[in-house]
């Protein structure tokens, strides 16, 4: 992943889920995101990587 900030659409495309799912992850505090000056969510690639790793551990605990 690049160092460029990601949008909800970018994350949805990467994770192959609906944008509503990404918004739900953000609202539940599972995926860290910040709003830009226009009120749009921006996600750091490192935050997405951490989220993916957290989910991998949760759903595949024996693969550590």
C-alpha positions in Angstrom: 0.0 0.0 0.0 1.2 3.5 -0.6 1.7 6.3 1.9 -1.1 8.3 0.4 -4.3 8.8 2.5 -7.1 6.5 1.5 -10.8 7.4 1.1 -13.7 5.2 2.2 -14.1 4.2 -1.5 -10.4 3.2 -1.7 -10.7 1.0 1.5 -14.0 -0.5 0.2 -12.3 -1.4 -3.0 -9.2 -2.8 -1.3 -11.3 -4.9 1.2 -13.9 -5.9 -1.4 -16.8 -4.6 0.7 -19.5 -2.0 0.5 -18.7 1.6 1.5 -21.3 1.3 4.2 -19.3 -1.5 5.8 -16.2 0.7 5.9 -18.3 3.5 7.5 -19.6 1.0 10.1 -16.0 -0.1 11.0 -15.0 3.6 11.4 -18.1 4.4 13.6 -17.5 1.3 15.8 -13.9 2.4 16.3 -12.5 -0.7 14.6 -10.8 1.3 11.7 -9.0 4.5 12.6 -9.9 7.4 10.4 -9.7 11.2 10.5 -11.9 13.8 8.8 -10.3 16.3 6.5 -11.3 19.9 6.4 -14.2 19.1 4.1 -15.6 16.4 6.5 -14.5 13.4 4.4 -12.9 10.5 6.1 -9.2 9.9 5.4 -7.6 6.6 6.3 -3.8 6.1 6.7 -2.6 3.0 4.9 -0.9 2.0 8.2 -4.3 2.2 10.0 -5.8 -0.1 7.3 -2.9 -2.6 7.7 -3.4 -2.6 11.5 -7.1 -3.2 11.0 -6.4 -6.1 8.6 -3.9 -7.7 11.0 -6.4 -7.3 13.9 -9.1 -9.0 12.0 -6.7 -11.8 10.8 -5.8 -12.5 14.4 -9.5 -12.4 15.5 -10.8 -14.8 12.8 -7.7 -17.0 12.4 -6.1 -17.1 15.9 -4.2 -20.3 15.2 -2.2 -18.9 12.3 0.1 -16.6 14.3 
